[in-house]
Amino acid sequence: MPDAPAEILLLRKMHPLVEAAFEGRHTVHRLAGAADPEAVLAEIGPRIRALCVGGQVGVDAALMDRLPNLELIANFGVGYDAVDAVEAHRRGVTVTNTPDVLTDEVADLAVGLVLATLRRIPQADRYLRAGHWPKAPFPLTASLRGRRIGILGLGRIGRAIARRLESFGVEIDYHGRSRQADVPFTYHDSLLGLARAVHILIVVAPGGADTRNLVDAAVLEALGPEGILINVARGTLVDEAALTAALKAGTILGAGLDVFENEPHVPEDLAALDNTVLLPHVGSASEHTRAAMAQLVVDNVISWFEGRGPLTPVAETPWRPKT
């Protein structure tokens, strides 16, 4: 049976669809713009039954302590490493995310980053606009021809990237927690082994403490002087200082990054390098896909309070209907 109207908290300003969806159905509270967020939390915290979060806004045990009747955390995004899902499960709180609806958009961008970084497309654009073309042709670039591509994390997005890259006629290798029997790609049981075998390493593994700085100086050295690093996952997966040093020294050829360790701040010495293509975390940032993500956040919350359970619970908080 549908539940009674609930009180929902938005921790930050969210997509307009989320902002407006619950009006007339549930009571919505917003911390963004509050003169005294602490006072607001103290007043409404015990009444909150659902959180809508996103944009790497953290939800930890301390916040959950202030929301003793919390039932649901609806995360805007497929990555939810900022949410302590293990702690949520311990407390009986369900966490949802927005898988699938952003897979194609992020995969498209990843392939775009591969081509832009390898063929130096932004640099060529700047070369033309600066008026250099009449003086001399743009320097020759590396090519996708004859290159082997490695994917770190062959999940939904990793597989979508691989399907796209297959059409370019390149060989694809991967590394993850385990070998996947239903794919034709070459598996490596270590990240170092993968890096040694490929020319382009695409990072699409989950973020979190377990994967912090997974791509370190040793991995970059294994990738080698013709290597390209692409990251569309989380900035924390890559040792940013080691990457900057490798790019400066020519340890690798270049990097295409959509994510950074301390967003929205990018180290000046990394931003100054010409052998990079740097984007402001726009992998899923199309109007179409962000609307689909917002709708899934809303649908999870509505389904929960109508007694049908979550649509897309995360692995740490599996949900089973009450019998």
Disulfide bonds with the S-S distance in Angstrom:
none
